[in-house]
Amino acid sequence: QVQLVESGGGLVQPGGSLRLSCAAYGIRFAIATMGWNRQAPGKERVLVATITTSGTTNYADSVKGRFTISKDNAKNTVYLQMNSLKPEDTAVYYCNLVDILLRNFWGQGTQVTVSS
């Protein structure tokens, strides 16, 4: 049973920073990619950033230059450093893992609120 455990969400003022972490447990097959998606109230879940095992990254245009995704392969952990946060970044952030069998796994989500 794969489990993704997220942490690091919270309330931050505009312009501030937060770092999200997601640790994967119970993995039986190699990881293809890990990443983050987010879902704002009343909106669809959208991709934020992904990173492959080899380190190739991909970002949504809305977060390029502000967010950085990184990973620790030994710990099966992915991080999302979020800088220059804006109110429109407010959402529930979900960790995602895709294994080499192309199965998707999701975390429970962590709330990020950007407000003064």
C-alpha positions in Angstrom: 0.0 0.0 0.0 1.6 3.2 -1.2 1.2 6.2 1.2 2.2 9.7 0.5 2.6 11.9 3.6 2.6 15.6 3.0 3.6 18.4 5.4 4.5 22.1 5.4 1.3 23.8 4.5 -0.1 26.8 6.4 -1.0 30.4 6.4 1.5 32.9 4.9 1.4 36.6 3.9 1.7 37.6 0.3 5.3 37.7 -0.7 6.2 35.0 1.8 7.6 31.5 1.5 6.6 28.0 2.4 8.2 24.6 1.8 6.1 21.5 1.2 7.4 18.0 1.7 6.0 14.7 0.6 7.4 11.3 1.7 6.4 8.1 -0.1 6.1 4.8 1.8 5.3 1.3 0.7 6.6 1.6 -2.8 7.0 -1.7 -4.6 8.0 -0.5 -8.1 10.4 2.2 -9.2 9.2 5.8 -9.3 8.8 7.5 -12.7 7.8 11.0 -11.5 6.7 12.8 -8.3 5.1 16.1 -8.2 2.5 18.6 -6.9 -0.9 19.5 -8.1 -3.3 22.0 -6.5 -7.0 22.7 -6.3 -8.4 26.1 -5.4 -12.0 26.4 -4.1 -14.5 25.8 -7.0 -11.8 25.0 -9.5 -10.3 21.9 -11.0 -7.1 20.3 -9.8 -4.2 21.5 -11.9 -0.5 20.6 -12.2 2.0 22.7 -10.3 5.3 20.9 -10.8 6.8 17.5 -11.5 10.2 16.0 -11.3 11.5 12.7 -12.7 13.9 10.3 -11.0 16.7 11.7 -13.2 15.9 15.3 -12.2 14.0 16.6 -15.1 11.5 19.3 -13.9 8.3 20.7 -15.3 6.4 23.7 -14.0 3.1 25.4 -14.6 3.6 28.8 -16.2 1.9 30.5 -13.2 4.6 29.3 -10.8 7.8 29.5 -13.0 10.5 31.5 -11.3 8.8 31.4 -7.9 8.5 27.7 -7.1 11.2 25.1 -7.1 10.7 21.3 -7.0 13.4 19.0 -5.7 13.8 15.5 -4.5 15.7 13.1 -2.3 15.7 9.7 -4.1 17.2 7.9 -1.1 14.2 9.1 1.0 11.6 8.9 -1.7 10.7 12.5 -0.8 9.8 15.4 -3.0 9.9 19.1 -1.9 8.2 22.2 -3.2 9.9 25.5 -2.3 7.3 28.3 -2.8 8.6 31.8 -2.8 6.9 35.2 -3.6 3.6 33.6 -2.8 0.4 35.3 -4.1 -3.2 35.1 -2.9 -4.0 33.2 -6.1 -1.6 30.4 -4.9 -4.2 29.6 -2.2 -5.3 26.0 -2.6 -5.1 22.5 -1.3 -1.8 21.1 -2.6 -1.7 17.4 -3.4 1.4 15.3 -3.8 1.4 12.8 -6.7 3.5 9.8 -7.5 3.6 7.9 -10.8 5.4 4.6 -10.8 7.0 2.8 -13.8 3.7 0.9 -14.3 2.1 4.3 -14.8 -0.1 4.0 -11.7 -1.0 7.2 -10.0 -0.9 7.7 -6.2 -2.1 10.8 -4.3 -1.5 12.3 -0.9 -4.3 13.6 1.3 -3.6 17.2 0.5 -2.2 20.1 2.6 -3.8 23.6 2.7 -1.8 26.6 1.6 -3.4 30.0 2.4 -1.8 33.2 1.2 -3.5 36.2 2.9 -2.7 39.3 4.8 
